[in-house]
Structure formats: C-alpha cells, structure tokens
Amino acid sequence: MNPGYGIIMWLVIGALAGWIASKIMGTDKQQGALANIIVGVIGAVVGGFVTGALLGDNRGNNGLIASSLVALLGAVVVLAIWKAISGRSRLTT
C-alpha cells in the first residue's frame, strides 16, 4: 500500500479489504469489524510483499485502486493461511 496515504486510509482500505476477503472466504459471519480491519491491514502488508516480489518494487506509484486490490489479495491469502493452520473456518479476535 502506498505509504503516503496515512494511517486513516490504511485502516479504511484495510477494513474494506478485510470485509470483502471475509465474504470471499466465507468467514464474515464469525468475524467482527475489528478482525476485518486487522486481516485487511495485515493483508495489505502481505499483498505488498507478494506483488513486490512478483512484479517489482515501485512503492511510490500505487494508486488507490491498485492498493485496494493488493490489500484484498493479501487479506484473502491471510484468511486462507489462517483457515489452513487453524483447521476451522472461523476467525476470532
């Protein structure tokens, strides 16, 4: 995610990415708003590392849509890993 957005935008994008990822992964009913934010922000970091490794590192040129998609990708990966490790389909905070 673009470092120029600031903490508020990171939380907003993270919350939206976490919520959409929880819908995709089927964990939305068990997962609260705080878990969505946490998963989304962690997902943004994970997604940034994954896309940086695959596509090269160009942090200053990420737009809002690109950052949101990267955060969503990372949040889905985080939820998939969580489900695989925990052996259940529920994420709680």
WOZI-V556459 format. One line per field, one symbol per residue. ss: DSSP state (H for helix, E for strand, - for the rest). phi: phi as a letter, one per 30 degrees, with the letter a starting at -180 (. if undefined). burial: I if it has 9 or more other ideal C-beta (glycine too) atoms within 8 Angstrom, else O. A space follows every 50 residues. Layout:
ss=???
phi=???
burial=???
This chain:
ss=--HHHHHHHHHHHHHHHHHHHHHHH-------HHHHHHHHHHHHHHHHHH HHHHH---HHH--HHHHHHHHHHHHHHHHHHHHHHH-------
phi=.ddddjdddddddddddddddddddicddcccdddddddddddddddddd ddddcjcbddccddddddddddeddddddddeddddibccbbc
burial=IIOOIOOOOIIOIIIIIIIIIIOOIOIOOOIOOOIIIIIIIIIIIIIIOI IIOOOOOOIOOIOOOOIIOIIIIIIIIIIIOIIOOOOOOOIOO
